[in-house]
Amino acid sequence: KSSVQTIGEEQIQNPYTELLVLKGHQDIVRFLVQIDDCRFASAGDDGIVFLWNAQTGQKLFELHGHTHKITAIAPFSSSDASEEKKHLILTASADRTVIVWDCSSGRQVQKVSCFHSTVKCLTVLQRLDVWLSGGSDLCVWNRKLDLLCKTSHLTDAGISALVELPKNCVAAAVGKELIIFRLMASNGEGWNVLELKRLSDHQDNILSLVSVNDLTFVTGSHVGELIVWDALDWSKQASECNFWDSSVHSDVQPEIKLSQSPNETSVQHLTSDEECVFAAVGKGIYVYNLQMKRVIACQRTAHDSSVLHIEKLPNRQLISCSEDGSVRIWELREKQQLPAEPVATGFFNMWGFGRANKQANQAAKKVQENIPMYFLELVGDLIGHSSAVQMFLYFGELGLATCSADHLIILWKDGERESRLRSLTLFQKLAQNDDLQLKF
């Protein structure tokens, strides 16, 4: 029997009671990227890029240029104050090309075809007005798509993720290693990229990488390791490796370590705010407090399958999506009462037999008294996709966009807001037709 939380049809705190289904893609839709307040782009395994209106669901452009699946996408807005702000997007493909698109016209601006391997990640350094491509090497480009500099061949596996750090540095995930690079301006307008340090603290491949602020960034690996790093000197600040532990507290060790399959412990995605890191680990979601250096809330079985994407909303809510095809809304709430029973400390106690570790239970109680604990309550369950939901974009009052392996994009809308807008539109039409006299 599944231990996943369920919620009834009457979801009072779930505003998304209407949906728009956007069709066009012919294969898995893996990427969504926000262009501005009301536009976004989608891309995936069919190699096509679509631009959409987030309010109406209207298809704005269909961009053809790649011959294989798209492997990375990034927005690239112009920073020149003298000209009108241009919204561009970069797309990389398994056809070993990168294309720059103009979002206003839907036209291909330029195409780069000089790569020796597939580009797996793209990162724009807006402050320096350059962008980086990560594959078997790291390349630095300017807005005109001139190659400014590149590293030597790093690995056949390639760079899987990039994140910007202070002092013109970037961290690149290459297998189990983190490599710190610095971009340096040479004489004239040239650039150099220097390798500064290799960090080999992870035991398995790094899958996720997120910058918290100018002081901190966090990485997550295939075997459930989360490491918090100092963004200035790249030292290890904290780590969490026991997400699947039956104990809530890091100082309470289980009597027996159960072996876990990698998929159950894999850190698929990370996001953060100033206080916490939110991790999608296996089928669960975890809230790790950076100051306390511990997990303060979790749902070990948030979904029936692996959680692929997670985001924190401004209102203490989280949204997660999964391979099981569901999108779920959670609210982070403080526990009002402490549990009467001590936390189980191992496999045997979990089943109600075996000798409890008295000292460990006392330590757990002491920690519970000093630190407020939280829980994640399921407040919304969005069922619309028939296959794995790859990721989503949150557009505030305009709603939520999700993409899936079922080739579809769904816009989830606030039903009450949409009803008000329809009433207002009708009201205005009646007023224009003199069918309704307005009195003020």
C-alpha positions as a Markdown table, in Angstrom:
| # | Residue | x | y | z |
|---|---|---|---|---|
| 1 | Lys | 0.0 | 0.0 | 0.0 |
| 2 | Ser | 1.3 | 3.4 | -0.9 |
| 3 | Ser | 2.3 | 5.7 | 2.0 |
| 4 | Val | 2.0 | 8.8 | -0.2 |
| 5 | Gln | -0.2 | 11.5 | 1.2 |
| 6 | Thr | -3.5 | 12.0 | -0.5 |
| 7 | Ile | -6.0 | 14.9 | -0.6 |
| 8 | Gly | -9.7 | 14.9 | -1.4 |
| 9 | Glu | -11.4 | 16.6 | -4.3 |
| 10 | Glu | -12.3 | 19.6 | -2.2 |
| 11 | Gln | -8.9 | 21.3 | -2.1 |
| 12 | Ile | -9.7 | 24.6 | -0.5 |
| 13 | Gln | -6.2 | 26.1 | -0.6 |
| 14 | Asn | -5.5 | 25.0 | -4.2 |
| 15 | Pro | -6.4 | 27.9 | -6.5 |
| 16 | Tyr | -5.7 | 26.0 | -9.8 |
| 17 | Thr | -9.1 | 24.8 | -10.7 |
| 18 | Glu | -8.9 | 25.6 | -14.5 |
| 19 | Leu | -6.4 | 24.4 | -17.1 |
| 20 | Leu | -5.4 | 25.1 | -20.7 |
| 21 | Val | -3.7 | 22.3 | -22.6 |
| 22 | Leu | -1.0 | 23.5 | -25.1 |
| 23 | Lys | -0.2 | 21.2 | -28.0 |
| 24 | Gly | 2.5 | 21.4 | -30.5 |
| 25 | His | 5.4 | 19.3 | -29.4 |
| 26 | Gln | 5.9 | 15.8 | -30.9 |
| 27 | Asp | 8.1 | 14.3 | -28.2 |
| 28 | Ile | 9.1 | 14.8 | -24.5 |
| 29 | Val | 9.0 | 18.4 | -23.4 |
| 30 | Arg | 11.9 | 18.8 | -21.0 |
| 31 | Phe | 12.5 | 22.5 | -20.6 |
| 32 | Leu | 10.5 | 25.6 | -19.8 |
| 33 | Val | 12.2 | 29.0 | -19.6 |
| 34 | Gln | 10.6 | 32.4 | -18.7 |
| 35 | Ile | 11.2 | 35.2 | -21.2 |
| 36 | Asp | 9.4 | 38.0 | -19.4 |
| 37 | Asp | 6.3 | 38.5 | -17.2 |
| 38 | Cys | 3.9 | 36.9 | -19.6 |
| 39 | Arg | 5.9 | 34.8 | -22.1 |
| 40 | Phe | 7.8 | 31.6 | -21.9 |
| 41 | Ala | 9.6 | 29.1 | -24.2 |
| 42 | Ser | 9.4 | 25.3 | -24.3 |
| 43 | Ala | 11.8 | 22.8 | -25.8 |
| 44 | Gly | 12.5 | 19.1 | -25.7 |
| 45 | Asp | 13.4 | 15.9 | -27.6 |
| 46 | Asp | 11.7 | 17.0 | -30.9 |
| 47 | Gly | 14.3 | 19.7 | -31.3 |
| 48 | Ile | 11.6 | 22.4 | -31.7 |
| 49 | Val | 11.3 | 25.6 | -29.6 |
| 50 | Phe | 7.9 | 27.1 | -29.0 |
| 51 | Leu | 7.1 | 30.5 | -27.6 |
| 52 | Trp | 3.9 | 30.9 | -25.6 |
| 53 | Asn | 1.7 | 33.6 | -24.0 |
| 54 | Ala | 1.4 | 32.5 | -20.3 |
| 55 | Gln | -1.9 | 34.4 | -19.9 |
| 56 | Thr | -3.9 | 33.1 | -22.9 |
| 57 | Gly | -1.9 | 30.0 | -23.9 |
| 58 | Gln | -1.5 | 31.4 | -27.4 |
| 59 | Lys | 1.3 | 29.9 | -29.5 |
| 60 | Leu | 3.5 | 32.9 | -30.5 |
| 61 | Phe | 6.3 | 31.2 | -32.5 |
| 62 | Glu | 7.5 | 27.8 | -33.6 |
| 63 | Leu | 11.2 | 27.8 | -34.0 |
| 64 | His | 12.9 | 25.2 | -36.2 |
| 65 | Gly | 16.7 | 25.0 | -36.5 |
| 66 | His | 17.9 | 22.0 | -34.6 |
| 67 | Thr | 18.0 | 18.4 | -36.0 |
| 68 | His | 18.3 | 16.6 | -32.7 |
| 69 | Lys | 16.9 | 16.9 | -29.2 |
| 70 | Ile | 17.5 | 20.1 | -27.2 |
| 71 | Thr | 19.8 | 19.6 | -24.3 |
| 72 | Ala | 19.9 | 23.1 | -22.7 |
| 73 | Ile | 18.1 | 26.4 | -22.9 |
| 74 | Ala | 18.8 | 29.8 | -21.3 |
| 75 | Pro | 17.4 | 33.3 | -21.6 |
| 76 | Phe | 19.8 | 36.0 | -22.7 |
| 77 | Ser | 18.5 | 39.6 | -22.4 |
| 78 | Ser | 20.5 | 42.5 | -23.8 |
| 79 | Ser | 22.1 | 44.8 | -21.2 |
| 80 | Asp | 22.9 | 47.7 | -23.5 |
| 81 | Ala | 21.1 | 50.8 | -22.0 |
| 82 | Ser | 21.3 | 52.7 | -25.3 |
| 83 | Glu | 19.1 | 50.3 | -27.1 |
| 84 | Glu | 15.6 | 48.8 | -26.4 |
| 85 | Lys | 15.9 | 45.7 | -24.3 |
| 86 | Lys | 16.0 | 42.6 | -26.5 |
| 87 | His | 14.8 | 39.2 | -25.2 |
| 88 | Leu | 16.9 | 36.4 | -26.7 |
| 89 | Ile | 17.1 | 32.7 | -25.9 |
| 90 | Leu | 20.0 | 30.3 | -26.3 |
| 91 | Thr | 19.3 | 26.7 | -27.2 |
| 92 | Ala | 21.9 | 23.8 | -27.3 |
| 93 | Ser | 21.2 | 20.5 | -29.0 |
| 94 | Ala | 22.5 | 17.0 | -29.4 |
| 95 | Asp | 23.3 | 18.0 | -33.0 |
| 96 | Arg | 26.3 | 19.9 | -31.5 |
| 97 | Thr | 25.0 | 23.3 | -32.3 |
| 98 | Val | 23.9 | 26.4 | -30.2 |
| 99 | Ile | 21.3 | 28.8 | -31.7 |
| 100 | Val | 20.4 | 32.3 | -30.6 |
| 101 | Trp | 16.8 | 33.2 | -31.1 |
| 102 | Asp | 15.0 | 36.6 | -31.1 |
| 103 | Cys | 11.9 | 36.2 | -29.0 |
| 104 | Ser | 10.2 | 39.3 | -30.5 |
| 105 | Ser | 10.4 | 38.1 | -34.1 |
| 106 | Gly | 10.9 | 34.4 | -33.7 |
| 107 | Arg | 13.9 | 34.5 | -36.0 |
| 108 | Gln | 17.2 | 32.7 | -35.7 |
| 109 | Val | 19.8 | 35.4 | -35.0 |
| 110 | Gln | 22.9 | 33.2 | -35.2 |
| 111 | Lys | 24.1 | 29.6 | -35.1 |
| 112 | Val | 27.3 | 28.1 | -33.7 |
| 113 | Ser | 28.4 | 24.7 | -35.1 |
| 114 | Cys | 32.0 | 24.3 | -34.0 |
| 115 | Phe | 31.4 | 22.1 | -30.9 |
| 116 | His | 33.2 | 18.7 | -30.7 |
| 117 | Ser | 30.6 | 17.3 | -28.3 |
| 118 | Thr | 27.0 | 18.0 | -27.1 |
| 119 | Val | 26.6 | 21.1 | -25.0 |
| 120 | Lys | 24.8 | 20.0 | -21.8 |
| 121 | Cys | 24.4 | 23.3 | -20.0 |
| 122 | Leu | 24.3 | 27.0 | -20.8 |
| 123 | Thr | 24.9 | 29.8 | -18.3 |
| 124 | Val | 24.6 | 33.5 | -18.9 |
| 125 | Leu | 26.9 | 35.9 | -16.9 |
| 126 | Gln | 24.8 | 39.0 | -17.3 |
| 127 | Arg | 27.2 | 41.2 | -15.4 |
| 128 | Leu | 30.1 | 40.4 | -17.8 |
| 129 | Asp | 27.8 | 40.2 | -20.8 |
| 130 | Val | 29.1 | 36.8 | -21.8 |
| 131 | Trp | 27.7 | 33.3 | -21.8 |
| 132 | Leu | 29.2 | 29.9 | -21.1 |
| 133 | Ser | 28.6 | 26.5 | -22.7 |
| 134 | Gly | 29.5 | 23.3 | -20.9 |
| 135 | Gly | 30.3 | 20.0 | -22.7 |
| 136 | Ser | 33.6 | 18.2 | -22.9 |
| 137 | Asp | 35.1 | 21.6 | -22.4 |
| 138 | Leu | 34.1 | 25.0 | -21.1 |
| 139 | Cys | 33.7 | 27.8 | -23.7 |
| 140 | Val | 33.2 | 31.5 | -23.1 |
| 141 | Trp | 31.3 | 33.5 | -25.7 |
| 142 | Asn | 30.3 | 37.1 | -26.2 |
| 143 | Arg | 26.9 | 38.4 | -27.4 |
| 144 | Lys | 28.1 | 38.3 | -31.1 |
| 145 | Leu | 28.9 | 34.6 | -30.6 |
| 146 | Asp | 32.6 | 35.1 | -30.9 |
| 147 | Leu | 34.5 | 32.4 | -29.0 |
| 148 | Leu | 36.5 | 34.4 | -26.4 |
| 149 | Cys | 38.3 | 31.5 | -24.7 |
| 150 | Lys | 37.9 | 27.8 | -23.8 |
| 151 | Thr | 39.5 | 25.2 | -21.5 |
| 152 | Ser | 41.3 | 22.1 | -22.7 |
| 153 | His | 39.3 | 18.9 | -23.0 |
| 154 | Leu | 38.1 | 18.1 | -19.5 |
| 155 | Thr | 36.3 | 14.8 | -19.8 |
| 156 | Asp | 34.3 | 12.7 | -22.2 |
| 157 | Ala | 31.4 | 12.7 | -19.8 |
| 158 | Gly | 31.3 | 16.5 | -20.0 |
| 159 | Ile | 30.1 | 19.3 | -17.7 |
| 160 | Ser | 26.6 | 18.5 | -16.4 |
| 161 | Ala | 25.9 | 21.8 | -14.6 |
| 162 | Leu | 27.3 | 25.3 | -14.1 |
| 163 | Val | 26.6 | 28.0 | -11.5 |
| 164 | Glu | 28.0 | 31.5 | -11.3 |
| 165 | Leu | 30.1 | 32.5 | -8.2 |
| 166 | Pro | 31.5 | 35.8 | -7.0 |
| 167 | Lys | 34.7 | 37.3 | -8.3 |
| 168 | Asn | 34.1 | 36.2 | -11.9 |
| 169 | Cys | 34.2 | 32.5 | -10.9 |
| 170 | Val | 32.0 | 29.6 | -12.0 |
| 171 | Ala | 31.6 | 26.1 | -10.5 |
| 172 | Ala | 31.3 | 23.3 | -13.0 |
| 173 | Ala | 30.0 | 19.8 | -12.1 |
| 174 | Val | 32.1 | 17.2 | -13.9 |
| 175 | Gly | 31.2 | 13.7 | -12.8 |
| 176 | Lys | 31.9 | 13.4 | -9.1 |
| 177 | Glu | 34.1 | 16.6 | -9.1 |
| 178 | Leu | 33.4 | 20.3 | -8.8 |
| 179 | Ile | 35.9 | 22.4 | -10.8 |
| 180 | Ile | 36.2 | 26.1 | -10.0 |
| 181 | Phe | 37.1 | 28.3 | -12.9 |
| 182 | Arg | 37.8 | 32.1 | -13.0 |
| 183 | Leu | 37.3 | 34.3 | -16.0 |
| 184 | Met | 40.0 | 36.9 | -16.4 |
| 185 | Ala | 40.2 | 39.8 | -18.8 |
| 186 | Ser | 43.6 | 39.8 | -20.6 |
| 187 | Asn | 45.2 | 42.7 | -22.5 |
| 188 | Gly | 42.7 | 44.4 | -24.8 |
| 189 | Glu | 39.3 | 42.7 | -25.0 |
| 190 | Gly | 40.5 | 39.1 | -24.7 |
| 191 | Trp | 39.5 | 36.7 | -21.9 |
| 192 | Asn | 41.2 | 33.7 | -20.3 |
| 193 | Val | 39.5 | 31.0 | -18.3 |
| 194 | Leu | 41.7 | 29.5 | -15.5 |
| 195 | Glu | 41.1 | 26.4 | -13.5 |
| 196 | Leu | 41.6 | 27.2 | -9.8 |
| 197 | Lys | 40.6 | 24.2 | -7.8 |
| 198 | Arg | 39.1 | 20.7 | -8.0 |
| 199 | Leu | 36.7 | 19.6 | -5.1 |
| 200 | Ser | 36.4 | 15.9 | -4.8 |
| 201 | Asp | 34.2 | 15.5 | -1.7 |
| 202 | His | 31.3 | 13.8 | -3.5 |
| 203 | Gln | 31.2 | 10.0 | -3.7 |
| 204 | Asp | 29.1 | 9.9 | -6.9 |
| 205 | Asn | 28.1 | 12.0 | -9.8 |
| 206 | Ile | 26.8 | 15.5 | -9.0 |
| 207 | Leu | 23.3 | 16.0 | -10.4 |
| 208 | Ser | 22.2 | 19.3 | -9.0 |
| 209 | Leu | 23.8 | 22.6 | -8.3 |
| 210 | Val | 22.3 | 25.8 | -6.9 |
| 211 | Ser | 23.6 | 29.3 | -5.8 |
| 212 | Val | 21.9 | 30.4 | -2.6 |
| 213 | Asn | 23.6 | 33.9 | -2.5 |
| 214 | Asp | 27.0 | 35.5 | -2.9 |
| 215 | Leu | 28.3 | 33.6 | 0.0 |
| 216 | Thr | 26.9 | 30.1 | -0.4 |
| 217 | Phe | 26.2 | 27.5 | -3.1 |
| 218 | Val | 25.0 | 23.9 | -2.7 |
| 219 | Thr | 25.5 | 20.6 | -4.6 |
| 220 | Gly | 23.6 | 17.3 | -4.6 |
| 221 | Ser | 24.7 | 13.9 | -5.9 |
| 222 | His | 23.4 | 10.6 | -7.2 |
| 223 | Val | 23.8 | 8.9 | -3.8 |
| 224 | Gly | 21.9 | 11.5 | -1.7 |
| 225 | Glu | 24.8 | 13.7 | -0.6 |
| 226 | Leu | 24.1 | 17.4 | -0.1 |
| 227 | Ile | 27.1 | 19.6 | 0.4 |
| 228 | Val | 27.0 | 23.3 | 1.4 |
| 229 | Trp | 30.0 | 25.3 | 0.1 |
| 230 | Asp | 31.5 | 28.7 | 0.8 |
| 231 | Ala | 31.2 | 30.6 | -2.5 |
| 232 | Leu | 34.3 | 32.7 | -1.8 |
| 233 | Asp | 37.0 | 30.2 | -0.7 |
| 234 | Trp | 35.1 | 27.0 | -1.9 |
| 235 | Ser | 35.5 | 25.3 | 1.5 |
| 236 | Lys | 32.9 | 22.8 | 2.7 |
| 237 | Gln | 30.6 | 24.4 | 5.2 |
| 238 | Ala | 28.2 | 21.5 | 5.9 |
| 239 | Ser | 26.8 | 18.3 | 4.5 |
| 240 | Glu | 23.8 | 16.0 | 4.8 |
| 241 | Cys | 24.1 | 12.4 | 3.6 |
| 242 | Asn | 21.3 | 10.7 | 5.5 |
| 243 | Phe | 18.1 | 11.9 | 3.8 |
| 244 | Trp | 16.7 | 8.4 | 3.9 |
| 245 | Asp | 17.6 | 7.8 | 7.5 |
| 246 | Ser | 14.6 | 6.9 | 9.7 |
| 247 | Ser | 15.8 | 9.4 | 12.3 |
| 248 | Val | 14.9 | 13.0 | 12.0 |
| 249 | His | 18.0 | 14.3 | 13.8 |
| 250 | Ser | 21.5 | 14.0 | 12.4 |
| 251 | Asp | 23.0 | 13.2 | 15.9 |
| 252 | Val | 20.8 | 10.1 | 16.2 |
| 253 | Gln | 22.3 | 7.2 | 14.3 |
| 254 | Pro | 20.2 | 4.2 | 13.2 |
| 255 | Glu | 21.1 | 0.8 | 14.5 |
| 256 | Ile | 21.1 | -0.7 | 11.1 |
| 257 | Lys | 21.8 | 1.0 | 7.8 |
| 258 | Leu | 19.4 | -0.3 | 5.1 |
| 259 | Ser | 20.8 | -0.4 | 1.6 |
| 260 | Gln | 19.0 | 2.0 | -0.7 |
| 261 | Ser | 18.8 | 1.9 | -4.5 |
| 262 | Pro | 20.4 | 5.0 | -6.1 |
| 263 | Asn | 17.1 | 6.2 | -7.5 |
| 264 | Glu | 15.6 | 6.4 | -4.0 |
| 265 | Thr | 18.4 | 8.7 | -2.7 |
| 266 | Ser | 19.4 | 10.6 | -5.8 |
| 267 | Val | 19.3 | 14.5 | -5.4 |
| 268 | Gln | 17.5 | 15.3 | -8.6 |
| 269 | His | 16.9 | 19.0 | -8.1 |
| 270 | Leu | 17.8 | 21.8 | -5.6 |
| 271 | Thr | 16.3 | 25.2 | -5.1 |
| 272 | Ser | 16.7 | 27.7 | -2.3 |
| 273 | Asp | 15.8 | 30.9 | -0.5 |
| 274 | Glu | 18.0 | 32.9 | 1.9 |
| 275 | Glu | 17.2 | 30.5 | 4.8 |
| 276 | Cys | 16.8 | 27.0 | 3.4 |
| 277 | Val | 17.6 | 24.7 | 0.6 |
| 278 | Phe | 14.8 | 22.6 | -0.8 |
| 279 | Ala | 15.9 | 19.2 | -2.2 |
| 280 | Ala | 14.1 | 16.7 | -4.4 |
| 281 | Val | 15.6 | 13.4 | -3.1 |
| 282 | Gly | 14.2 | 10.2 | -4.6 |
| 283 | Lys | 10.5 | 10.2 | -4.1 |
| 284 | Gly | 10.7 | 12.8 | -1.3 |
| 285 | Ile | 11.2 | 16.5 | -0.7 |
| 286 | Tyr | 13.4 | 17.9 | 2.1 |
| 287 | Val | 13.9 | 21.3 | 3.7 |
| 288 | Tyr | 17.4 | 21.9 | 4.9 |
| 289 | Asn | 18.0 | 24.9 | 7.1 |
| 290 | Leu | 21.4 | 26.5 | 6.3 |
| 291 | Gln | 21.8 | 28.2 | 9.7 |
| 292 | Met | 20.9 | 25.1 | 11.7 |
| 293 | Lys | 22.7 | 22.8 | 9.3 |
| 294 | Arg | 20.0 | 20.2 | 9.5 |
| 295 | Val | 16.8 | 19.0 | 7.8 |
| 296 | Ile | 13.8 | 20.8 | 9.5 |
| 297 | Ala | 11.0 | 19.3 | 7.5 |
| 298 | Cys | 10.5 | 16.5 | 5.0 |
| 299 | Gln | 8.0 | 14.3 | 3.1 |
| 300 | Arg | 9.9 | 11.1 | 2.4 |
| 301 | Thr | 7.2 | 9.8 | 0.0 |
| 302 | Ala | 5.9 | 13.0 | -1.5 |
| 303 | His | 5.2 | 11.2 | -4.8 |
| 304 | Asp | 4.8 | 7.7 | -6.0 |
| 305 | Ser | 8.0 | 8.1 | -8.2 |
| 306 | Ser | 11.1 | 10.2 | -8.3 |
| 307 | Val | 10.6 | 14.0 | -7.8 |
| 308 | Leu | 12.1 | 15.8 | -10.8 |
| 309 | His | 11.7 | 19.5 | -10.0 |
| 310 | Ile | 10.9 | 21.6 | -6.9 |
| 311 | Glu | 10.4 | 25.3 | -6.3 |
| 312 | Lys | 9.7 | 27.5 | -3.3 |
| 313 | Leu | 6.8 | 30.0 | -3.8 |
| 314 | Pro | 6.7 | 33.4 | -2.0 |
| 315 | Asn | 3.9 | 32.3 | 0.4 |
| 316 | Arg | 5.7 | 29.5 | 2.3 |
| 317 | Gln | 4.5 | 27.0 | -0.2 |
| 318 | Leu | 6.4 | 24.5 | -2.3 |
| 319 | Ile | 5.5 | 22.9 | -5.6 |
| 320 | Ser | 6.9 | 19.6 | -6.7 |
| 321 | Cys | 6.5 | 17.4 | -9.8 |
| 322 | Ser | 7.3 | 13.8 | -10.4 |
| 323 | Glu | 7.8 | 10.9 | -12.8 |
| 324 | Asp | 4.4 | 9.7 | -11.6 |
| 325 | Gly | 2.7 | 12.5 | -13.7 |
| 326 | Ser | 1.5 | 14.6 | -10.7 |
| 327 | Val | 2.2 | 18.1 | -9.6 |
| 328 | Arg | 1.7 | 18.8 | -5.9 |
| 329 | Ile | 1.5 | 21.9 | -3.7 |
| 330 | Trp | 2.8 | 21.8 | -0.2 |
| 331 | Glu | 2.7 | 24.3 | 2.7 |
| 332 | Leu | 5.5 | 24.5 | 5.2 |
| 333 | Arg | 4.0 | 24.7 | 8.7 |
| 334 | Glu | 5.4 | 24.8 | 12.2 |
| 335 | Lys | 4.5 | 21.8 | 14.4 |
| 336 | Gln | 2.2 | 22.9 | 17.3 |
| 337 | Gln | 2.8 | 19.9 | 19.5 |
| 338 | Leu | 5.7 | 17.6 | 20.0 |
| 339 | Pro | 5.1 | 13.9 | 19.4 |
| 340 | Ala | 4.5 | 11.9 | 22.6 |
| 341 | Glu | 6.6 | 9.0 | 21.5 |
| 342 | Pro | 10.3 | 9.3 | 21.0 |
| 343 | Val | 11.7 | 9.1 | 17.5 |
| 344 | Ala | 12.5 | 5.6 | 16.3 |
| 345 | Thr | 16.2 | 5.1 | 16.1 |
| 346 | Gly | 16.5 | 2.1 | 13.7 |
| 347 | Phe | 15.1 | -0.6 | 11.7 |
| 348 | Phe | 13.9 | -2.8 | 14.6 |
| 349 | Asn | 12.3 | 0.0 | 16.5 |
| 350 | Met | 10.5 | 1.0 | 13.3 |
| 351 | Trp | 8.6 | -2.3 | 13.5 |
| 352 | Gly | 8.0 | -2.1 | 17.2 |
| 353 | Phe | 10.5 | -4.5 | 18.6 |
| 354 | Gly | 14.1 | -4.4 | 19.7 |
| 355 | Arg | 15.8 | -2.4 | 22.4 |
| 356 | Ala | 15.6 | 1.4 | 22.2 |
| 357 | Asn | 18.7 | 3.5 | 22.6 |
| 358 | Lys | 17.8 | 5.5 | 25.7 |
| 359 | Gln | 20.6 | 8.0 | 25.4 |
| 360 | Ala | 19.8 | 8.7 | 21.8 |
| 361 | Asn | 16.1 | 9.3 | 22.6 |
| 362 | Gln | 17.1 | 11.7 | 25.3 |
| 363 | Ala | 19.3 | 13.6 | 22.9 |
| 364 | Ala | 16.5 | 13.7 | 20.3 |
| 365 | Lys | 14.1 | 15.1 | 22.9 |
| 366 | Lys | 16.6 | 17.8 | 23.9 |
| 367 | Val | 17.0 | 18.8 | 20.3 |
| 368 | Gln | 13.2 | 18.9 | 19.8 |
| 369 | Glu | 12.8 | 21.2 | 22.8 |
| 370 | Asn | 15.4 | 23.7 | 21.4 |
| 371 | Ile | 14.6 | 23.8 | 17.7 |
| 372 | Pro | 11.2 | 24.4 | 16.2 |
| 373 | Met | 10.2 | 21.6 | 13.8 |
| 374 | Tyr | 8.1 | 22.0 | 10.7 |
| 375 | Phe | 6.0 | 19.7 | 8.5 |
| 376 | Leu | 4.9 | 19.8 | 4.9 |
| 377 | Glu | 1.2 | 19.6 | 4.4 |
| 378 | Leu | -0.3 | 18.6 | 1.1 |
| 379 | Val | -2.7 | 21.4 | 0.0 |
| 380 | Gly | -3.1 | 20.7 | -3.7 |
| 381 | Asp | -2.8 | 17.9 | -6.2 |
| 382 | Leu | -2.8 | 18.8 | -9.9 |
| 383 | Ile | -3.7 | 15.8 | -12.0 |
| 384 | Gly | -3.6 | 16.4 | -15.8 |
| 385 | His | -0.5 | 14.8 | -17.3 |
| 386 | Ser | -0.4 | 11.2 | -18.3 |
| 387 | Ser | 3.3 | 10.8 | -18.0 |
| 388 | Ala | 6.4 | 12.2 | -16.1 |
| 389 | Val | 6.2 | 15.9 | -15.4 |
| 390 | Gln | 9.7 | 17.2 | -16.2 |
| 391 | Met | 9.5 | 20.7 | -14.7 |
| 392 | Phe | 7.3 | 23.8 | -14.3 |
| 393 | Leu | 7.3 | 27.6 | -14.2 |
| 394 | Tyr | 5.4 | 29.7 | -11.7 |
| 395 | Phe | 4.0 | 32.9 | -13.1 |
| 396 | Gly | 2.3 | 34.4 | -10.0 |
| 397 | Glu | -1.2 | 35.4 | -10.6 |
| 398 | Leu | -1.0 | 34.2 | -14.2 |
| 399 | Gly | -0.7 | 30.6 | -12.9 |
| 400 | Leu | 1.6 | 27.6 | -13.4 |
| 401 | Ala | 3.0 | 26.1 | -16.6 |
| 402 | Thr | 4.0 | 22.4 | -16.5 |
| 403 | Cys | 5.7 | 20.2 | -19.2 |
| 404 | Ser | 5.7 | 16.5 | -19.6 |
| 405 | Ala | 6.8 | 13.3 | -21.3 |
| 406 | Asp | 3.2 | 13.1 | -22.7 |
| 407 | His | 4.3 | 15.9 | -25.2 |
| 408 | Leu | 1.9 | 18.4 | -23.6 |
| 409 | Ile | 2.2 | 21.7 | -21.7 |
| 410 | Ile | -0.5 | 22.6 | -19.3 |
| 411 | Leu | -1.3 | 26.1 | -18.0 |
| 412 | Trp | -2.9 | 25.8 | -14.6 |
| 413 | Lys | -5.1 | 28.8 | -13.8 |
| 414 | Asp | -6.6 | 30.4 | -10.7 |
| 415 | Gly | -10.3 | 29.6 | -11.3 |
| 416 | Glu | -11.6 | 32.5 | -9.3 |
| 417 | Arg | -9.4 | 35.0 | -11.0 |
| 418 | Glu | -10.3 | 33.7 | -14.5 |
| 419 | Ser | -14.0 | 33.9 | -13.6 |
| 420 | Arg | -13.6 | 37.5 | -12.5 |
| 421 | Leu | -11.7 | 38.4 | -15.7 |
| 422 | Arg | -14.5 | 36.8 | -17.9 |
| 423 | Ser | -17.1 | 38.8 | -16.0 |
| 424 | Leu | -15.1 | 42.0 | -16.4 |
| 425 | Thr | -14.7 | 41.3 | -20.2 |
| 426 | Leu | -18.4 | 40.7 | -20.6 |
| 427 | Phe | -19.2 | 43.8 | -18.6 |
| 428 | Gln | -17.0 | 45.9 | -20.8 |
| 429 | Lys | -18.5 | 44.5 | -24.0 |
| 430 | Leu | -22.0 | 45.2 | -22.8 |
| 431 | Ala | -20.9 | 48.8 | -21.9 |
| 432 | Gln | -19.5 | 49.3 | -25.3 |
| 433 | Asn | -22.7 | 48.1 | -27.0 |
| 434 | Asp | -24.8 | 50.5 | -24.9 |
| 435 | Asp | -26.6 | 47.5 | -23.5 |
| 436 | Leu | -25.6 | 48.5 | -20.0 |
| 437 | Gln | -25.8 | 52.1 | -18.6 |
| 438 | Leu | -22.8 | 52.8 | -16.4 |
| 439 | Lys | -23.7 | 54.9 | -13.4 |
| 440 | Phe | -21.1 | 56.4 | -11.1 |
